[in-house]
């Protein structure tokens, strides 16, 4: 057996913009999601904005979504994720930063994340 050479792990790449919606890194602004998109588009954009220090945990729903209906549609899509499909670390860390509900292992699923996002939104008057 051979010793594995040391390496630096690479972070998963994010796509912060989708069809003109999401986090515009060049201008450091968030363009609200409306219409059709997938949950992972929102998660990538939110993560990029959180990592750049551009999300306020008390107003994030209004920053990210064009309406409360869009927010609830996003939560519904997260609930459709398979319970065995795990959030990757960058999404999980951003979830914890937004909600203050950080899992020590950065391990969560779509349905659990939907509950965490919704509970935080309710607690801060955003739901």
C-alpha positions in Angstrom: 0.0 0.0 0.0 1.3 3.5 -0.9 1.0 6.6 1.2 -1.5 9.1 -0.3 0.1 12.4 -1.2 -1.0 15.4 0.7 -3.5 17.7 -1.1 -5.6 20.8 -0.5 -9.3 20.0 -0.7 -11.2 22.1 -3.2 -14.5 23.8 -2.2 -17.5 23.0 -4.2 -18.0 25.6 -6.9 -21.1 27.8 -6.6 -23.2 29.4 -9.4 -24.5 32.5 -7.7 -26.5 33.8 -10.7 -29.2 32.0 -12.6 -31.1 33.8 -15.5 -30.3 37.2 -14.0 -31.4 36.2 -10.5 -29.2 35.6 -7.4 -26.1 37.2 -6.0 -24.2 39.5 -8.4 -20.7 39.2 -7.1 -19.4 42.1 -9.3 -21.9 44.6 -7.9 -22.3 43.0 -4.5 -26.1 43.0 -4.7 -28.8 40.4 -4.6 -31.3 40.2 -7.4 -34.5 38.6 -6.1 -35.7 35.2 -7.3 -39.0 35.2 -9.1 -40.6 32.8 -11.5 -39.0 29.4 -12.2 -35.8 28.2 -10.7 -34.5 25.2 -8.7 -33.8 25.2 -5.0 -30.1 24.7 -5.6 -30.0 28.0 -7.6 -31.3 29.8 -4.5 -28.9 27.9 -2.2 -25.9 28.7 -4.3 -26.8 32.4 -4.5 -27.6 32.7 -0.8 -24.4 30.9 0.1 -22.3 33.3 -2.1 -24.1 36.3 -0.5 -23.6 35.0 3.0 -19.9 34.3 2.3 -19.5 37.9 1.0 -21.2 39.3 4.1 -24.2 40.6 2.1 -27.1 38.9 3.9 -29.0 40.2 7.0 -30.5 37.4 9.0 -33.5 39.5 10.0 -34.4 40.5 6.4 -33.0 37.7 4.2 -36.4 36.5 3.0 -37.2 39.9 1.4 -33.7 40.2 0.1 -33.7 36.8 -1.7 -37.3 36.4 -2.9 -39.7 38.7 -4.8 -42.6 37.5 -2.7 -43.6 35.4 0.3 -45.1 32.9 -2.2 -41.7 32.5 -3.8 -40.2 31.8 -0.4 -42.9 29.2 0.4 -42.3 27.6 -3.0 -38.6 27.3 -2.2 -39.4 25.6 1.1 -41.8 23.2 -0.7 -39.0 22.3 -3.2 -36.6 21.7 -0.3 -39.1 19.3 1.2 -39.1 17.3 -2.0 -35.4 16.5 -1.6 -34.8 12.9 -0.6 -33.9 12.6 3.1 -30.7 10.8 2.1 -29.6 13.7 -0.1 -27.4 15.8 2.2 -26.6 19.5 1.8 -23.0 20.1 1.0 -20.9 21.9 3.7 -21.1 25.4 2.1 -24.9 25.3 2.0 -25.1 24.0 5.5 -22.7 26.6 6.9 -24.7 29.4 5.2 -27.9 28.0 6.6 -26.4 28.1 10.1 -25.1 31.7 9.6 -28.5 32.9 8.4 -30.6 31.1 11.1 -28.1 30.8 14.0 -29.0 27.1 14.0 -25.6 25.5 13.3 -25.1 21.8 13.3 -21.6 20.8 14.5 -21.2 18.4 11.6 -22.7 20.8 9.0 -25.0 17.9 8.1 -28.6 18.5 7.1 -31.2 17.4 4.5 -33.6 19.4 2.4 -36.6 18.8 4.7 -34.7 19.7 7.8 -33.3 22.8 6.2 -36.8 23.8 5.1 -38.0 23.6 8.7 -35.0 25.5 10.0 -35.5 28.3 7.3 -39.2 28.5 8.0 -38.8 28.6 11.8 -36.2 31.3 11.6 -38.4 33.3 9.2 -41.3 33.0 11.6 -39.2 34.0 14.6 -38.0 37.1 12.8 -41.4 38.1 11.3 -40.5 37.2 7.8 -42.7 34.2 7.0 
